[in-house]
Amino acid sequence: MFDFSEHLKFIISLFAIVNPIGAIPIYISLTDGYRPEDRARIVRLTAAAVSAILLVTLLSGEIILRFFGISIGSFRVGGGILLLLVAISMLQAKTSRTAHTSDEAEETADRETIAVVPLAIPLLSGPGAISTVIVYAYKAKGPLAYLITSAGILLLGLSVYLSLLAAPYIAKKLGKTGINIITRLMGLILAAISVEFITSGLKIIFPTLN
């Protein structure tokens, strides 16, 4: 039976993990001094890379689980713990990822390279987002399910594109405090979703918990 609520939950959780608004300060710092045309090119490449990475993960997620002999219950628990750690980091508004990405950006000579590394991966489509897609890929049954899930990923790619395109305006209007508030709100939503991941995974591993 098709459950639209599950796909809606997937899209919401993916938006919370990727958090395009939270990536704005890092994008601005990485592209400081770039020409407008260079920034526009980086925005396009970043959005396309995020969409491509997550779509490939969606289509190959179940194959990956079978190849490594990982049960969906174990993956849900592991993914849930990972998402919970990401959520805690977001709730505390830590900036360790900024320092990490800045170091990587300094090592690249080609400006367009930062669109893929570090912006697309690991900043936006990192382990948390990839884990979420793999878990929901296992649950997606039938062409309609994959179509809706793919549409959600493409919608996310569009939001990344629009967020980064409007980055200077959004950063000016929200300020650092506003961006931190949004990041913490996304972290709270993500924490609740991660607990559901862990709980559902434990019920699969230990059926007596049902």
C-alpha positions as CSV (number, residue, x, y, z in Angstrom):
1,M,0.0,0.0,0.0
2,F,1.4,3.4,-1.0
3,D,2.0,5.6,2.1
4,F,2.4,9.3,1.0
5,S,3.2,10.3,4.6
6,E,6.4,8.3,4.6
7,H,7.6,10.1,1.5
8,L,6.6,13.4,3.0
9,K,8.6,12.5,6.1
10,F,11.6,11.6,3.9
11,I,11.5,15.0,2.1
12,I,11.2,17.0,5.4
13,S,14.1,15.0,7.0
14,L,16.3,15.5,3.9
15,F,15.6,19.2,3.9
16,A,16.5,19.4,7.6
17,I,19.8,17.5,7.1
18,V,20.9,19.3,4.0
19,N,19.8,22.7,5.4
20,P,20.6,24.9,2.4
21,I,20.1,28.1,4.5
22,G,22.8,26.9,7.0
23,A,25.3,26.5,4.2
24,I,25.0,30.2,3.2
25,P,27.7,31.6,5.5
26,I,30.2,28.9,4.3
27,Y,29.3,29.5,0.7
28,I,29.9,33.3,1.1
29,S,33.2,32.8,2.8
30,L,34.4,30.4,0.2
31,T,33.4,32.6,-2.7
32,D,34.6,35.9,-1.2
33,G,36.2,38.0,-3.9
34,Y,34.8,35.9,-6.8
35,R,33.2,37.5,-9.8
36,P,29.4,37.3,-10.1
37,E,29.6,35.0,-13.1
38,D,32.0,32.7,-11.2
39,R,29.5,32.6,-8.2
40,A,26.6,31.9,-10.5
41,R,28.5,29.0,-12.1
42,I,29.4,27.5,-8.7
43,V,25.8,27.7,-7.6
44,R,24.6,25.8,-10.6
45,L,27.3,23.1,-10.3
46,T,26.6,22.7,-6.5
47,A,22.9,22.2,-7.0
48,A,23.4,19.8,-9.8
49,A,26.0,17.8,-7.9
50,V,23.8,17.5,-4.8
51,S,20.9,16.2,-6.9
52,A,23.1,13.8,-8.8
53,I,24.7,12.4,-5.7
54,L,21.4,11.8,-3.9
55,L,19.7,10.4,-7.0
56,V,22.5,7.9,-7.6
57,T,22.2,6.9,-3.9
58,L,18.5,6.4,-4.2
59,L,18.8,4.1,-7.2
60,S,21.7,2.1,-5.7
61,G,20.8,2.2,-2.0
62,E,19.3,-1.3,-1.8
63,I,22.1,-2.8,-3.9
64,I,24.6,-1.3,-1.4
65,L,22.8,-2.9,1.5
66,R,22.7,-6.3,-0.2
67,F,26.3,-6.1,-1.3
68,F,27.6,-5.5,2.3
69,G,25.1,-7.9,3.8
70,I,23.6,-5.1,6.1
71,S,20.1,-5.5,7.4
72,I,17.8,-2.5,7.1
73,G,17.3,-2.6,10.9
74,S,21.0,-2.3,11.6
75,F,21.3,0.5,9.0
76,R,18.4,2.4,10.5
77,V,20.0,2.3,14.0
78,G,23.4,3.3,12.6
79,G,21.9,6.0,10.4
80,G,19.7,7.2,13.3
81,I,22.7,7.6,15.6
82,L,24.6,9.5,12.8
83,L,21.6,11.8,12.3
84,L,21.3,12.4,16.0
85,L,24.9,13.5,16.2
86,V,24.3,15.8,13.2
87,A,21.2,17.2,15.0
88,I,23.1,17.8,18.3
89,S,25.8,19.6,16.3
90,M,23.1,21.8,14.6
91,L,21.4,22.5,18.0
92,Q,24.7,23.7,19.4
93,A,25.3,25.7,16.1
94,K,28.9,24.4,15.9
95,T,31.1,25.8,13.2
96,S,33.6,23.0,12.9
97,R,32.5,22.2,9.4
98,T,33.3,25.7,8.4
99,A,36.9,25.4,9.4
100,H,37.1,22.0,7.7
101,T,35.7,23.2,4.4
102,S,37.8,26.3,4.4
103,D,41.0,24.2,4.6
104,E,39.8,22.1,1.7
105,A,39.0,25.2,-0.4
106,E,42.4,26.6,0.1
107,E,44.0,23.5,-1.4
108,T,42.1,23.7,-4.7
109,A,43.4,25.9,-7.6
110,D,40.2,25.6,-9.7
111,R,37.4,27.8,-8.4
112,E,34.7,25.5,-9.8
113,T,36.1,22.6,-7.8
114,I,34.6,24.0,-4.5
115,A,31.1,23.5,-6.0
116,V,31.6,19.7,-5.7
117,V,34.1,19.6,-2.8
118,P,33.4,20.8,-0.2
119,L,30.0,22.4,-1.0
120,A,28.1,19.5,-2.5
121,I,30.0,16.9,-0.6
122,P,30.5,16.6,2.4
123,L,28.8,19.9,3.4
124,L,25.3,19.5,1.8
125,S,25.0,15.9,0.7
126,G,27.1,14.4,3.5
127,P,26.9,11.1,5.3
128,G,23.6,12.1,7.1
129,A,21.8,12.8,3.8
130,I,23.2,9.7,2.1
131,S,22.2,7.5,5.0
132,T,18.7,8.9,5.0
133,V,18.3,8.3,1.2
134,I,19.6,4.7,1.5
135,V,17.1,3.9,4.3
136,Y,14.1,5.3,2.3
137,A,15.4,3.7,-0.9
138,Y,14.9,0.4,0.8
139,K,11.3,1.3,1.6
140,A,10.5,2.7,-1.8
141,K,8.4,0.1,-3.7
142,G,7.2,0.6,-7.2
143,P,7.7,3.3,-9.9
144,L,5.4,5.8,-8.2
145,A,7.4,5.7,-4.9
146,Y,10.7,6.2,-6.7
147,L,9.2,9.0,-8.8
148,I,7.9,10.9,-5.8
149,T,11.2,10.4,-3.9
150,S,13.2,11.5,-6.9
151,A,10.9,14.6,-7.2
152,G,11.7,15.4,-3.6
153,I,15.4,15.2,-4.3
154,L,15.1,17.4,-7.3
155,L,13.1,19.9,-5.3
156,L,15.9,19.9,-2.7
157,G,18.4,20.6,-5.5
158,L,16.2,23.5,-6.6
159,S,16.1,24.9,-3.0
160,V,19.9,24.6,-2.8
161,Y,20.2,26.5,-6.1
162,L,17.8,29.3,-5.0
163,S,19.3,29.6,-1.5
164,L,22.9,30.0,-2.7
165,L,21.8,32.3,-5.5
166,A,20.1,34.6,-3.0
167,A,22.9,34.0,-0.4
168,P,24.1,37.6,-0.2
169,Y,20.5,38.9,0.2
170,I,19.5,36.3,2.7
171,A,22.6,36.6,4.8
172,K,22.1,40.4,5.0
173,K,18.5,40.1,6.0
174,L,18.7,37.2,8.5
175,G,22.1,37.9,9.9
176,K,24.2,35.4,11.8
177,T,21.6,35.1,14.6
178,G,18.8,34.4,12.2
179,I,20.7,31.7,10.4
180,N,21.6,30.1,13.7
181,I,18.0,30.1,14.8
182,I,17.0,28.3,11.5
183,T,19.8,25.8,12.0
184,R,18.7,25.0,15.5
185,L,15.1,24.6,14.4
186,M,16.2,22.2,11.7
187,G,18.3,20.4,14.3
188,L,15.3,19.9,16.6
189,I,13.3,18.4,13.8
190,L,16.2,16.2,12.8
191,A,16.7,14.9,16.3
192,A,13.0,13.8,16.5
193,I,13.4,12.0,13.2
194,S,16.6,10.3,14.2
195,V,14.9,8.9,17.3
196,E,12.2,7.3,15.1
197,F,15.0,5.8,12.9
198,I,16.6,4.2,15.9
199,T,13.4,3.0,17.4
200,S,12.1,1.4,14.2
201,G,15.5,-0.2,13.6
202,L,15.6,-1.7,17.1
203,K,12.1,-3.1,16.6
204,I,13.3,-4.9,13.5
205,I,16.4,-6.3,15.2
206,F,14.5,-7.2,18.4
207,P,10.9,-8.2,17.3
208,T,10.0,-8.6,21.0
209,L,10.1,-4.8,21.4
210,N,6.9,-4.7,19.3
